[in-house]
Amino acid sequence: MSTFAPHFVFDMDDFLDNEKVLVQKYEMLLYENKAIYFDIDEFKSIAYHYITEGEFGKAMDVAMRAELCFPESAEPEMMRAMVLLDMRKINEALELLDRLENKEPLSSIINILKGRVFLEKAQAGKAILQFEAALQKEDSEGEIFMRFNISDLLMEYGEFEPALRFLL
């Protein structure tokens, strides 16, 4: 019998239900014109919901409200960069990411997003350089997960050979 026992089991239904509750609460506060405050992870969940629904204007609004609540954090600006990427405002996203990289030079997520920008611009070589820079900023545990995500992203853009290299 194994001595390892997981502390929790990830239940996608619970996650989606929690996301729906957050979105409903957010929309109710908007409707009632009340002050909106969530923690940064809750703002990210709400923004992610709107991004997946293709409601980029609402996702941008969430990111802007998160910036008001957390002006010292780079995470709301990263949310905004993701929304800009999904809106295909590639150059605007790159400008924001360049500013963020100066502000948060150790953030691997910024490099991942910049890599996605370069994939959008059909500049796979520059994207790979960004992905490699992101991996250098991660610990060994995070690196494995990040390699999988990078590979998945490269495959999404038809870059199969580099995707395989990141998996190996």
C-alpha positions in Angstrom: 0.0 0.0 0.0 1.3 3.4 -1.0 2.1 5.9 1.7 1.3 8.8 -0.7 -2.2 10.1 -0.4 -3.3 13.2 -2.3 -4.6 16.0 -0.1 -7.3 16.9 -2.6 -8.8 15.7 -5.9 -9.2 18.3 -8.5 -12.8 18.3 -9.6 -13.4 20.3 -12.8 -17.1 20.6 -12.1 -16.4 22.3 -8.7 -13.9 24.6 -10.5 -16.4 25.6 -13.1 -19.2 26.0 -10.5 -16.9 28.3 -8.5 -16.0 30.3 -11.6 -19.8 30.7 -12.4 -20.4 31.9 -8.9 -17.6 34.5 -9.2 -18.9 35.7 -12.5 -22.4 36.0 -11.2 -21.2 37.9 -8.2 -19.1 40.2 -10.4 -22.0 40.9 -12.7 -24.4 41.5 -9.8 -21.9 44.1 -8.3 -21.7 45.8 -11.7 -25.5 45.8 -12.1 -26.0 47.2 -8.6 -23.2 49.7 -9.2 -21.4 48.6 -6.0 -17.7 48.5 -5.3 -16.0 45.6 -6.9 -13.2 43.9 -5.1 -11.9 40.3 -5.5 -8.5 38.8 -4.8 -6.2 38.6 -7.8 -6.9 34.9 -8.4 -10.6 35.5 -8.5 -10.1 38.4 -10.9 -8.1 36.0 -13.1 -10.8 33.4 -13.0 -13.5 35.9 -14.0 -11.3 37.2 -16.8 -10.5 33.7 -18.0 -14.3 33.0 -18.1 -14.9 35.9 -20.4 -11.9 35.1 -22.6 -13.1 31.5 -23.1 -16.6 32.9 -23.9 -15.1 35.3 -26.5 -16.3 38.3 -24.5 -13.0 40.2 -24.7 -14.4 43.6 -23.8 -15.7 42.2 -20.5 -12.4 40.4 -19.9 -10.5 43.7 -20.5 -12.8 45.4 -18.1 -12.0 42.8 -15.4 -8.3 43.3 -16.0 -8.6 47.1 -15.7 -10.6 46.7 -12.4 -8.0 44.4 -11.1 -5.3 47.0 -11.9 -7.2 49.5 -9.8 -7.4 47.1 -6.9 -3.8 45.9 -7.3 -1.8 48.8 -8.8 1.6 47.3 -7.6 1.0 43.9 -9.1 2.0 42.9 -12.6 -0.7 40.2 -12.8 -3.6 42.5 -13.9 -1.4 43.8 -16.7 -0.6 40.2 -17.7 -4.3 39.6 -17.9 -4.7 42.6 -20.1 -1.9 41.3 -22.4 -3.6 37.9 -22.7 -6.8 39.7 -23.7 -5.0 41.8 -26.2 -3.5 38.6 -27.7 -6.9 37.0 -28.0 -8.2 40.1 -29.6 -5.3 39.8 -32.1 -3.9 43.2 -31.0 -0.4 41.7 -31.3 1.7 44.8 -31.4 -0.1 46.4 -28.5 0.3 43.2 -26.5 4.0 43.1 -27.2 4.5 46.7 -26.1 2.7 46.0 -22.8 4.8 42.8 -22.3 8.0 44.7 -23.0 7.1 47.2 -20.3 6.1 44.4 -17.9 9.4 42.5 -18.5 11.2 45.6 -17.3 9.0 45.7 -14.2 9.1 41.9 -13.5 12.2 40.5 -15.1 11.9 37.2 -13.3 8.4 36.4 -14.5 8.4 33.3 -16.8 4.8 34.0 -17.8 5.8 37.2 -19.5 8.2 35.2 -21.7 5.5 32.7 -22.5 3.2 35.4 -23.6 5.9 37.1 -25.6 6.6 33.7 -27.2 2.9 33.5 -28.2 3.2 37.0 -29.7 6.0 35.9 -31.9 4.1 32.7 -32.9 1.3 35.0 -33.9 3.8 37.0 -36.0 5.0 33.8 -37.6 8.5 34.3 -36.0 9.0 30.8 -34.4 12.7 31.4 -33.8 12.0 34.4 -31.6 9.2 32.5 -29.9 11.5 29.6 -29.0 14.1 32.1 -27.5 11.3 33.4 -25.3 10.2 29.9 -24.3 13.8 29.0 -23.4 14.2 32.2 -21.3 11.0 31.2 -19.5 12.3 27.8 -18.7 15.5 29.2 -17.2 13.3 31.2 -14.7 11.5 28.1 -13.5 12.5 25.5 -10.8 12.6 21.8 -11.8 9.0 21.1 -10.8 7.6 24.1 -12.7 9.9 23.4 -15.7 8.2 20.1 -16.4 4.7 21.6 -16.5 5.9 24.6 -18.5 7.6 22.3 -21.1 4.3 20.6 -21.7 2.5 23.9 -22.0 5.1 25.3 -24.4 4.9 22.2 -26.5 1.2 22.4 -26.6 1.3 26.0 -27.7 3.9 25.2 -30.4 1.7 22.4 -31.7 -1.3 24.7 -31.8 0.7 27.0 -34.2 1.9 24.0 -36.3 5.5 24.1 -35.0 5.7 20.3 -34.4 9.5 19.8 -34.5 10.2 22.4 -31.8 7.2 21.1 -29.8 8.8 17.7 -29.7 12.2 19.1 -28.6 10.5 20.9 -25.7 8.8 17.6 -24.6 12.1 15.7 -24.8 
